[in-house]
């Protein structure tokens, strides 16, 4: 599950709210062990996702770096090549 959480800082174009929310969802799934919560836990699950997404967004938008932004396509190609090496094509 956690492999789906991607680095979101210092990309061109910058991270968007959808990407932050997706990472937050994966994080909450990982720490709770739930892929989908029961009805009894649904509100707490959704609230945690919203809280983590908000905090993550604030963090990502406040960070500074002197490094050049990474290209999303190039980074995706590198990740695909690493996966091919690790798991075989």
Backbone as numpy.savetxt, mean C-alpha at the origin, in Angstrom:
# Nx Ny Nz CAx CAy CAz Cx Cy Cz
-0.33 -11.91 2.07 -1.14 -10.71 2.07 -0.29 -9.44 2.07
0.72 -9.38 2.90 1.50 -8.15 3.03 2.31 -7.83 1.79
2.52 -8.80 0.94 3.27 -8.52 -0.28 2.56 -7.51 -1.15
1.27 -7.32 -0.93 0.50 -6.37 -1.72 0.68 -4.94 -1.26
1.31 -4.73 -0.12 1.56 -3.38 0.34 2.82 -2.89 -0.36
2.66 -1.87 -1.17 3.75 -1.35 -1.98 4.28 -0.05 -1.39
5.54 0.24 -1.68 6.10 1.54 -1.31 5.34 2.61 -2.09
4.94 3.65 -1.40 4.13 4.69 -2.03 4.82 6.04 -2.10
5.97 6.17 -1.48 6.64 7.47 -1.41 7.60 7.68 -2.57
7.64 8.89 -3.06 8.60 9.38 -4.05 8.42 8.73 -5.43
7.21 8.78 -5.91 6.91 8.30 -7.26 6.39 9.43 -8.11
6.58 9.28 -9.40 6.02 10.23 -10.36 5.11 9.45 -11.28
3.82 9.69 -11.31 3.08 10.68 -10.53 2.96 10.28 -9.06
2.71 11.27 -8.22 2.61 11.01 -6.77 1.48 10.04 -6.44
1.57 9.49 -5.25 0.56 8.56 -4.76 -0.82 9.23 -4.76
-1.86 8.42 -4.98 -3.22 8.96 -4.91 -3.97 8.28 -3.75
-5.12 8.80 -3.45 -5.89 8.31 -2.30 -6.29 6.84 -2.47
-6.57 6.42 -3.68 -6.95 5.02 -3.93 -5.81 4.06 -3.56
-4.59 4.44 -3.91 -3.43 3.60 -3.59 -3.19 3.55 -2.08
-3.36 4.68 -1.42 -3.19 4.73 0.04 -4.24 3.86 0.71
-5.46 3.95 0.23 -6.55 3.15 0.81 -6.32 1.66 0.60
-5.84 1.28 -0.59 -5.58 -0.14 -0.88 -4.49 -0.68 0.05
-3.44 0.10 0.28 -2.38 -0.32 1.20 -2.91 -0.42 2.63
-3.77 0.50 3.01 -4.36 0.48 4.35 -5.24 -0.76 4.54
-6.00 -1.11 3.52 -6.83 -2.30 3.56 -5.96 -3.55 3.75
-4.88 -3.64 3.00 -3.99 -4.79 3.12 -3.36 -4.87 4.51
-3.00 -3.72 5.05 -2.42 -3.69 6.40 -3.42 -4.19 7.43
-4.65 -3.70 7.36 -5.68 -4.11 8.33 -5.99 -5.60 8.17
-6.04 -6.07 6.94 -6.25 -7.51 6.71 -5.13 -8.32 7.35
-3.91 -7.85 7.20 -2.76 -8.59 7.74 -2.79 -8.66 9.26
-3.00 -7.53 9.91 -2.92 -7.54 11.37 -4.13 -8.18 12.03
-5.29 -8.20 11.35 -6.47 -8.83 11.93 -6.57 -10.30 11.56
-5.98 -10.67 10.43 -6.12 -12.04 9.96 -7.42 -12.26 9.21
-8.18 -11.19 8.98 -9.45 -11.29 8.26 -9.26 -10.83 6.83
-9.74 -11.61 5.88 -9.81 -11.13 4.51 -11.05 -10.26 4.38
-12.13 -10.73 5.01 -13.38 -9.97 5.08 -13.92 -10.17 6.49
-14.19 -9.08 7.20 -14.65 -9.22 8.58 -16.09 -9.70 8.66
-16.46 -10.24 9.81 -17.85 -10.60 10.07 -18.67 -9.33 10.20
-19.97 -9.46 10.16 -20.86 -8.30 10.33 -20.58 -7.59 11.65
-20.28 -8.36 12.69 -20.02 -7.78 14.01 -18.76 -6.92 14.01
-17.79 -7.25 13.17 -16.52 -6.52 13.14 -16.39 -5.56 11.97
-17.39 -5.49 11.14 -17.32 -4.68 9.92 -17.06 -3.20 10.19
-17.74 -2.63 11.16 -17.58 -1.20 11.46 -16.17 -0.89 11.97
-15.67 -1.74 12.86 -14.31 -1.53 13.39 -13.27 -1.68 12.29
-13.47 -2.65 11.41 -12.57 -2.90 10.29 -12.53 -1.67 9.37
-13.70 -1.16 9.00 -13.79 0.01 8.12 -13.19 1.25 8.78
-13.45 1.42 10.07 -12.90 2.58 10.80 -11.38 2.53 10.84
-10.83 1.34 11.03 -9.37 1.19 11.06 -8.77 1.52 9.70
-9.40 1.07 8.64 -8.91 1.37 7.29 -8.92 2.88 7.06
-10.00 3.54 7.44 -10.10 5.00 7.27 -9.04 5.73 8.08
-8.85 5.31 9.33 -7.85 5.96 10.20 -6.44 5.78 9.64
-6.11 4.56 9.26 -4.77 4.28 8.74 -4.54 5.00 7.42
-5.55 5.04 6.56 -5.42 5.75 5.29 -5.17 7.24 5.53
-5.89 7.82 6.48 -5.70 9.24 6.79 -4.31 9.55 7.31
-3.86 8.74 8.24 -2.53 8.94 8.82 -1.45 8.70 7.77
-1.62 7.67 6.96 -0.64 7.36 5.91 -0.56 8.49 4.89
-1.71 9.03 4.52 -1.74 10.15 3.57 -0.99 11.35 4.11
-1.24 11.68 5.39 -0.54 12.80 6.02 0.97 12.57 6.02
1.36 11.35 6.37 2.78 11.02 6.39 3.40 11.17 5.01
2.80 10.54 4.01 3.37 10.56 2.66 3.45 11.96 2.08
2.47 12.79 2.38 2.46 14.15 1.84 3.40 15.09 2.60
3.83 14.69 3.79 4.72 15.54 4.57 6.19 15.16 4.43
6.47 13.99 3.89 7.87 13.56 3.73 8.58 14.37 2.65
9.87 14.54 2.84 10.70 15.26 1.87 11.88 14.40 1.49
12.37 14.58 0.27 13.55 13.86 -0.19 14.25 14.67 -1.26
15.54 14.43 -1.40 16.28 15.07 -2.49 16.47 14.09 -3.65
16.05 12.85 -3.45 16.17 11.84 -4.51 15.16 12.12 -5.62
15.54 11.74 -6.82 14.61 11.89 -7.95 13.45 10.92 -7.78
12.25 11.32 -8.20 11.11 10.42 -8.11 11.32 9.17 -8.97
10.81 8.04 -8.45 10.91 6.78 -9.18 9.80 6.69 -10.21
10.09 6.01 -11.30 9.11 5.79 -12.35 8.32 4.53 -12.03
7.01 4.63 -12.01 6.16 3.50 -11.64 6.34 2.30 -12.57
6.41 2.56 -13.86 6.53 1.46 -14.83 7.87 0.72 -14.67
8.94 1.49 -14.47 10.25 0.87 -14.28 10.28 0.04 -13.00
9.72 0.55 -11.93 9.70 -0.19 -10.67 8.84 -1.45 -10.78
7.73 -1.36 -11.51 6.88 -2.54 -11.72 7.62 -3.60 -12.53
8.37 -3.17 -13.54 9.15 -4.11 -14.35 10.23 -4.78 -13.51
10.88 -4.03 -12.63 11.89 -4.61 -11.75 11.26 -5.65 -10.81
10.10 -5.33 -10.26 9.42 -6.25 -9.36 9.00 -7.53 -10.10
8.55 -7.36 -11.32 8.16 -8.53 -12.12 9.37 -9.41 -12.41
10.49 -8.80 -12.71 11.72 -9.56 -12.98 12.18 -10.29 -11.71
12.09 -9.63 -10.53 12.47 -10.29 -9.29 11.56 -11.49 -9.01
10.27 -11.32 -9.27 9.32 -12.42 -9.05 9.61 -13.58 -10.00
9.95 -13.27 -11.22 10.27 -14.32 -12.19 11.51 -15.09 -11.75
12.50 -14.39 -11.23 13.72 -15.04 -10.75 13.42 -15.89 -9.52
12.57 -15.39 -8.67 12.27 -16.09 -7.42 11.37 -17.30 -7.63
10.33 -17.13 -8.41 9.32 -18.17 -8.57 9.39 -18.90 -9.90
10.24 -18.46 -10.77 10.29 -19.04 -12.11 9.13 -18.49 -12.92
9.33 -18.31 -14.14 8.33 -17.69 -15.02 7.04 -18.40 -14.92
